Structures are given as C-alpha cells and as structure tokens.
Amino acid sequence: MSQTKDPETNSVRRVVLASFVGTTIEWYDFFIYGTAAALVFGKLFFPMENEFVGRMAAYGTFAIGFFARPLGGVIFGHYGDRIGRKAMLVTTLMMMGVATFLIGVLPTYGTIGIAAPIGLILLRLVQGFGVGGEWGGAVLMAVEHGHEGKRGFYGSCVQMGVPVGLLLATGVYSIFSRMPEEQFLAWGWRIPFLLGIVLLGIGMFIRLRIVESPLFAKAQESKGVSKLPILEVFRKHPKNVFLAMGARFAENACFYLFSVFVLSYAVDRLGVAKQTVLTGVWIAAAIQIIAIPAFGILSDRIGRRPVYLGGAIFIALFAFPFFWMIETKINIIIWLAIILGLVGHSAMYGPQAAFFSELFGTRVRYSGASIGYQLASPFAGGLAPMIATALLEWSGGRSWPVSAYLIATAAITLVAIYLAAETFRSNMAATDHGDEG
C-alpha cells in the first residue's frame, strides 16, 4: 500500500469510528430515557391513580424529546452548513451528556412535587434538541469522507451506533432491574443516567481529534457555503425533504414499537417477566450490529431503493405476526419476534444515512438531511408508543389496531421510496444540484 494512501484511509477510519462512538453515546442517552419511561417514570414522576394515565404521561415526555429534534436539526443544520460539521458534533454530544446526567440526579414527584415532571420535561427537551443535530453531522462526516461505492457502508457504520446504544442502555437496565423493586425504584434506575457522564468524556476525547469533512472544506475554500441553507433546501429540494420524511415513517415507528412499546405491552398487559423482554431487545440489538452494515453494503451493490423497499414490505407483512408471537408468552418466541422486527428495521436503517445524504448538495446537505430525518421523527417515532397505548386501551387490550397502525406507516414509506430517485451512483462532490427524482 502506498505512503500517500495510508493517511487517507486512516483518516476515513478515524472519522467513521469517531462518528460511530459519538452516536453510540448519544443514543445510549436517548434510549435509557425510553426504557425508564416504559418501566419507572410513570411511577416516580407521574404517580396517577389511573395506571393508564400515568403511563401515557410518561410516554408523553418521551414524545416531547422527538418534538425538539426538528428544531435541533434546523439550528445545527444551519450552522453545520455555515461553519462546519465537526463543531456541531462536539456541541450536540455535550448537550446530550449533561442532560442525561442531570436526569440521574433529578428528585422525584414524592420529593419536590410538580417541579419533578417539569424538570424531567425540560431535560428531555435538551436531549431531543441535541440528538436532532447529532444525526446529520455524524452521518455526513462519515459519508463525505467515504470513498465512492462505499458510502452505504460508511453511513451504516454510524447507524450502528443506534443498536449499540440500545444494547448498552438495555444491558445496563437489565442488570439494575434485577435489584429488589423497592431499591430499583429508590435509586437503582438512576445509575444508567449517571454513567452518561463517563461516556461523555470518552466521546469528547475522540471527537475533538477528527478533521473537518473534505467536501465541506472545499466548499468553504471556493466560497460555496450557503448563507441561508434552510431556505435554500426548501427552494431547491422540497420534494426530497418530503420524500425523506415519508421514508422515515415505517422505519421510525417500528423501531420504537419493537424496542420501547413492547416493554410495557408485554410486561404490564400480558404479565411477561420484565427480564424476558429486556433480554429479547438486547439480543435483537446485538444482531442489528451485523444486520445494519450488511444492508448498507448491499445498498452499495444493488441500490438504496430496493433494499429500503424490502424492509418496508417486510414490516407491513410482519405487523400482525409480531404481536401474535409476543402474545404466546413463550420466551424464545418473544425473542424471535423482536429479533425479526429489528432485522426488518435494519433493512431500512442500513442504507438510510447514505440515501438521505445523497439527496442534497454539499451546500445544504447538513440542513436537508437533518430536516428530512428529524421533521418526521415526532410523528413517526415519538408518538408511536402513545398511539399504540391509546389503541390498546380503545380496543380493550387487543393488538390488532396497533398492527393496522404499523401497516399504515409502512404504506407511507413504500410510496415515498417508490417516488424517490435512486442515488447510490450519484456524485456527492457536486456542491449544488436541483431536486432529483
């Protein structure tokens, strides 16, 4: 291998690693909140006489984080396209880490009354704001550093941070949930949040050592940086923004139904042991670490659209069998259901980073990818556990309305991907181009 090639290859690997590690930490922070919302927040921060109302309130704070994500995507996208990707990644990581730690020391309703849920909501908003800017910067650093023909793989490496973050969050909660219920509710649930400060230090050390995206650096040198990237995105790429939003629906909804909602449904509705469900999510997340890059590589060979379409079709077909399998209350079948569901999710999530990045030019790529990704998040993922819980209550505990809801999200995604242009052979070095597809 030549001397001139080694530094470039090492640089790409370093950037991909830094994006992956940072994303892992940010999603660990985000997921421990989701797990806590399903298992403890309803009892500690929303102690209602009606258990359904308390659970809905806890899921409501979970959803609030998603509504902050578009604002984070807009603001960090703007500055990411104006001053650079790296600075935004450091800022978002810091916000997430500090907010997560503060949740870990937040007094509960029994101690400070109504101030407890208010503080929880405010910190959740900070989490959502930070993760709203995280995704776009992390995937662009990897994809814009990546070589032609491998963008799907490099982007999927960053996406792997999501299952690894879920793996860590579920694993840590699985350990502490083995404590006696009284001790777990008294202080054990706090430990996963407090550990976030340690992960923050590791992530900051790694991210501060990477270099800026070469495509953005060239745009700066040639004065090709957009002054108002948000306006330019909607002026030149409106179709692609809405297609990206549509592509998110099945992917985002199924993920939070299979990893968050399933906890309260199986444990509270069906009486399945909490450890059984956490173990299933943990195994499925571990398998996703392999499945996501595998689908990313496949999208480099046959295209983004066929891989993404395959995932959406699978989710539509699996919507009813998923709940039938959970309702057997048999451990191995429950695990298989969660595994199959998250593998189907991986078929969409693997090519997604490269796909969304390729829809926009360098001048507005951070803004475009972030807005398309994050605008759909509140409705596709954030509300999914609440909608599913409400549908269960409406139907008297029957799962078929939730399955129908999942099929509806898959239909939205299928239409969006069908209308989108294939992008895996596009030239990302172009700093500006019109709407494609």
ABEGO torsion letter per residue (X at the ends): XBAAAAAAAAAAAAAAAAAAAAAAAAAAAAAAAAAAAAAAAAAAABBBABAAAAAAAAAAAAAAAAAAAAAAAAAAAAAAAAAEAAAAAAAAAAAAAAAAAAAAABBBAAAAEAAAAAAAAAAAAAAAAAAAAAAAAAAAAAAAABBBGAAAAAAAAAAAAAAAAAAAAAAAAAAAAABBAAAAAAAAAAAAAAAAAAAAAAAAAAAAABBBBAAAAAAAAAGABBABAAAAAAAAAAAAAAAAAAAAAAAAAAAAAAAAAAAAAAAAAAGBBAAAAAAAAAAAAAAAAAAAAAAAAAAAAAEAAAAAAAAAAAAAAAAAAAAAAAAAGBAAAAAAAAAAAAAAAAAAAAAAAAAAAAABBAAAAAAAAAAAAAAAAAAAAAAAAAAAAAAAAAAGGBAAAAAAAAAAAAAAAAAAAAABBBAAABBAABABBBBBX
